[in-house]
Amino acid sequence: MASAKVAQESWYDHPRYYDLAFKSETGPEANFVEAACRKYCSFPVRRLLEPACGSGRLVAELAARGYRMTGLDLNQPALKFLRRRLARRGLRADIFLADMADFCLARPVDAAYCTFDSFRHLLSEQAAQQHLECVAASLRPGGVYILGFHLLPPDASEECTERWTERLGCTQVTVTLRVLSSSRRRRLETLRISLLVRRRDRLKRLRDEFPLRLYTAAQFRRLLSKVPRLRLCGVYDFWYDIEHPLKLDNQMSDTVFILQKLTAEGDSPIFAASCRENWDSPRHP
Ligand SMILES: C[S@@+](CC[C@H](N)C(=O)[O-])C[C@H]1O[C@@H](n2cnc3c(N)ncnc32)[C@H](O)[C@@H]1O
């Protein structure tokens, strides 16, 4: 097989390959979104929002399960791919181009979710806070935001390389993800994504590099305290086991937060019962 030149391009501009790389995660993630809504919302959840929906693997999956979906992203090729995918499957969703730190919806949703580090694309505290404010404004009272991203424990190694392969038909995608540099002081790491695509006897190589914001548990807790309309009511990890909520501590890495919008009475129904248990005391700096 002939070797291919490496193209320096955004991997989000190649939604077909991006999507294939994460296809095994879609079912378990969608199941978790449904389970979390059942557990934490006191009303039937019908309307869902995904900020940074990308190629829309979850938007399409949840639309197929009967939810009314809204998705937004800044990447045009990904949204085009998603619109085509919805049309091909006879599904409907409201999809639009927007910055996840600056959007508003005409009508509130019951719940929202954003997994796999999309949130860490927001590189400043202000953008992250604005994002949480936009989500809070989009949720109905008592609705939840399921937010998944990697935390960096204070004593964890900043180096990291992951590689995995997925196949669909005659296409095989191998992703290598490597942290190139990391600064706890600036709260930034640079990630390199290398994509190797094999299609029959053809090879394609892509490389993309971009920064992500770093969070320890304490840094996220501080951010959350600036958005009082959202309260933490559950913590999980990327095993997505709804039966086993965890306690947030400084050792956690792959973390899924369940944030609930306060009701008009000023408290979330779930928070009163369980939040203080899930939110470890401030003994962690
Ligand atoms: C890791 S992908 C996740 C895509 C999708 N949520 C999924 O799980 O398959 C991150 C997405 O965030 C989008 N993104 C990055 N910064 C954004 C911003 N400020 N506003 C909206 N979308 C953004 C990218 O275009 C990309 O589609």
Ligand as a Chemical Component Dictionary entry (heavy atoms), coordinates in Angstrom:
data_LIG
# 
_chem_comp.id                   LIG 
_chem_comp.type                 NON-POLYMER 
_chem_comp.pdbx_formal_charge   0 
_chem_comp.three_letter_code    LIG 
# 
loop_
_chem_comp_atom.comp_id 
_chem_comp_atom.atom_id 
_chem_comp_atom.alt_atom_id 
_chem_comp_atom.type_symbol 
_chem_comp_atom.charge 
_chem_comp_atom.model_Cartn_x 
_chem_comp_atom.model_Cartn_y 
_chem_comp_atom.model_Cartn_z 
_chem_comp_atom.pdbx_ordinal 
LIG C1  C1  C 0  -14.705 16.528 20.458 1  
LIG S1  S1  S 1  -15.821 17.195 19.241 2  
LIG C2  C2  C 0  -17.352 16.578 19.868 3  
LIG C3  C3  C 0  -18.439 16.454 18.851 4  
LIG C4  C4  C 0  -19.705 15.765 19.369 5  
LIG N1  N1  N 0  -20.196 16.427 20.555 6  
LIG C5  C5  C 0  -19.442 14.310 19.662 7  
LIG O1  O1  O 0  -19.424 13.930 20.846 8  
LIG O2  O2  O -1 -19.238 13.560 18.713 9  
LIG C6  C6  C 0  -15.796 18.883 19.686 10 
LIG C7  C7  C 0  -16.708 19.762 18.873 11 
LIG O3  O3  O 0  -16.694 21.062 19.469 12 
LIG C8  C8  C 0  -16.857 22.014 18.424 13 
LIG N2  N2  N 0  -16.494 23.325 18.969 14 
LIG C9  C9  C 0  -15.280 23.749 19.399 15 
LIG N3  N3  N 0  -15.361 24.999 19.886 16 
LIG C10 C10 C 0  -16.664 25.372 19.769 17 
LIG C11 C11 C 0  -17.394 26.543 20.118 18 
LIG N4  N4  N 0  -16.786 27.598 20.689 19 
LIG N5  N5  N 0  -18.707 26.570 19.870 20 
LIG C12 C12 C 0  -19.343 25.526 19.288 21 
LIG N6  N6  N 0  -18.700 24.380 18.940 22 
LIG C13 C13 C 0  -17.391 24.311 19.178 23 
LIG C14 C14 C 0  -15.982 21.478 17.320 24 
LIG O4  O4  O 0  -16.325 22.060 16.075 25 
LIG C15 C15 C 0  -16.301 19.982 17.408 26 
LIG O5  O5  O 0  -17.353 19.639 16.572 27 
# 
loop_
_chem_comp_bond.comp_id 
_chem_comp_bond.atom_id_1 
_chem_comp_bond.atom_id_2 
_chem_comp_bond.value_order 
_chem_comp_bond.pdbx_ordinal 
LIG C1  S1  SING 1  
LIG S1  C2  SING 2  
LIG S1  C6  SING 3  
LIG C2  C3  SING 4  
LIG C3  C4  SING 5  
LIG C4  N1  SING 6  
LIG C4  C5  SING 7  
LIG C5  O1  DOUB 8  
LIG C5  O2  SING 9  
LIG C6  C7  SING 10 
LIG C7  O3  SING 11 
LIG C7  C15 SING 12 
LIG O3  C8  SING 13 
LIG C8  N2  SING 14 
LIG C8  C14 SING 15 
LIG N2  C9  SING 16 
LIG N2  C13 SING 17 
LIG C9  N3  DOUB 18 
LIG N3  C10 SING 19 
LIG C10 C11 SING 20 
LIG C10 C13 DOUB 21 
LIG C11 N4  SING 22 
LIG C11 N5  DOUB 23 
LIG N5  C12 SING 24 
LIG C12 N6  DOUB 25 
LIG N6  C13 SING 26 
LIG C14 O4  SING 27 
LIG C14 C15 SING 28 
LIG C15 O5  SING 29 
# 
